[in-house]
Each structure stands twice: as C-alpha cells, then as structure tokens.
Amino acid sequence: GESVGLHLPTLSVQEGDNSIINCAYSNSASDYFIWYKQESGKGPQFIIDIRSNMDKRQGQRVTVLLNKTVKHLSLQIAATQPGDSAVYFCAERSQGAGGTSYGKLTFGQGTILTVHP
Amino acid sequence: NAGVTQTPKFQVLKTGQSMTLQCAQDMNHEYMSWYRQDPGMGLRLIHYSVGAGITDQGEVPNGYNVSRSTTEDFPLRLLSAAPSQTSVYFCASFDRNTEAFFGQGTRLTVV
C-alpha cells in the first residue's frame, strides 16, 4: 500500500550545525512532496515542496533533495538554530492519480529535531 | 483571511457520546482532509474530500463520518466516542497546486 516513512525518529544537533532529515516513500505514483514543521501544540506548517520533475529545490536555509530512483527524500537545514527545534514531517500526494487519490495527502512518521545551544 | 478554523479547541466526551468537530476554510480550496495525531506519532488520514459532495476514506476511517455539503465546511462526526479516539484532530485544506494549510487542532479526550 501507499506509505511514507522516515529512517530516524530523533535527531540532536548543535546550534550552527547542518541538519539532514530523511524520508522514504513507497508509492511510485507520488509526484508532489512536501516538508512540514510542527511545533508543540500547533498544526503543521509548510516549509518547502518539490515536484517529481525536480531533483533539488532550495529555500531560505532549507534544501529538499529528491531521489526518485530509490524513492528517497531529504530535508537539509543549514546553520540550524534553536528555533528549528520541532517535529518534521514529509508528506506526499499523487497529483496525477485517478479517482479521488489526487486529493489524498499522506504523512510520514516524523523526526524530532532538537537543537542544543 | 482566517485560513482554516477548527472548533472546538478542546473537548471531553464520555464513552458512547457523539459529537461533531467543525472545520471551515475561507480560501476556496477544493480539497479538505481530517487527520488524527496520537502522542509521539505522525498524522493519520481519517477522511478526505476533493469537492462538495465528494468524500473518501483515508487510513483510519472507522468510527468517523464526514460530509461536504459546501466548499467551505468539512465537519467530522464521531458516532459513538471510544477512549481509542482520544487524540488531537487536525483539519487541512489545499488545492491541486498548493501545499496544505492546517487548522490549530482539536484536542479530544474520551473518558
């Protein structure tokens, strides 16, 4: 079945280090991938997205890499700050899928990122 | 724009009671979804909708009903609450080419 999963449930880094959060997906029809950040007591917030026709996309201090061959997605955070401490989720959609599947957004387990000052 | 609004923010139910969690969005998004999030877990899809009158089941639909009579609203009904439904519930809305926007969540406790 469809699933989106993460390799590492927790990640601890020192302030200023770069962080890498990984995600594996199994649905080969997935064509749109999103990273979300969730702080305690709040709903998920959009960080960055990437479509399947791209391998890399950069934002402010964040980069998402997509490897369709091995169905792997990663989020890189440069110069990690204490304010980056949160749970990070990857999510996927199949925008080109038939039926109602294009409206189905599936989340991975999540990685808890802790940044130490 | 208010974005996605969920009510109530907190709710305590007794086992067997029914209730409706409300979700409204003012972005004219086609798609809306309901998720539950248990402690230390990810978001699991309960039901979703791709337009008014069109709904479908997600990963964990049992014990929940939805309807989508308007574009703006997507209520989630618990038919007979059980302790296993104690969770935080999130509603999201999005379009084909946008990321999902989430409400602030409803924290539900079933005793």
Contacts between the chains, C-beta under 8 A, distances in Angstrom:
chain1	res1	chain2	res2	distance
A	34	B	99	5.3
A	34	B	100	7.3
A	41	B	105	7.9
A	42	B	104	6.5
A	42	B	105	7.5
A	43	B	4	7.9
A	43	B	90	5.4
A	43	B	102	3.5
A	43	B	103	5.7
A	43	B	104	5.4
A	43	B	105	5.5
A	44	B	43	7.2
A	44	B	90	7.3
A	44	B	100	7.7
A	44	B	102	5.1
A	45	B	102	7.5
A	46	B	99	4.3
A	46	B	100	7.5
A	46	B	101	7.7
A	49	B	99	5.7
A	89	B	42	6.1
A	89	B	43	6.9
A	91	B	100	7.5
A	95	B	96	6.1
A	95	B	97	7.9
A	99	B	56	7.9
A	100	B	48	7.4
A	100	B	50	4.9
A	100	B	54	6.5
A	100	B	56	4.5
A	102	B	50	7.0
A	102	B	96	6.8
A	103	B	30	7.4
A	103	B	31	4.2
A	103	B	33	7.5
A	103	B	48	5.5
A	103	B	49	6.9
A	103	B	50	3.6
A	103	B	56	7.6
A	104	B	33	7.9
A	104	B	45	6.9
A	104	B	48	5.8
A	104	B	56	7.5
A	104	B	58	7.1
A	105	B	31	7.9
A	105	B	33	6.1
A	105	B	45	7.3
A	105	B	48	7.6
A	105	B	92	7.0
A	105	B	94	7.1
A	105	B	100	5.6
A	106	B	45	6.4
A	106	B	59	7.9
A	107	B	35	7.4
A	107	B	42	4.9
A	107	B	43	4.3
A	107	B	44	7.6
A	107	B	45	7.7
A	108	B	42	6.0
A	109	B	41	7.2
A	109	B	42	4.6
A	110	B	41	7.6
A	110	B	42	4.7
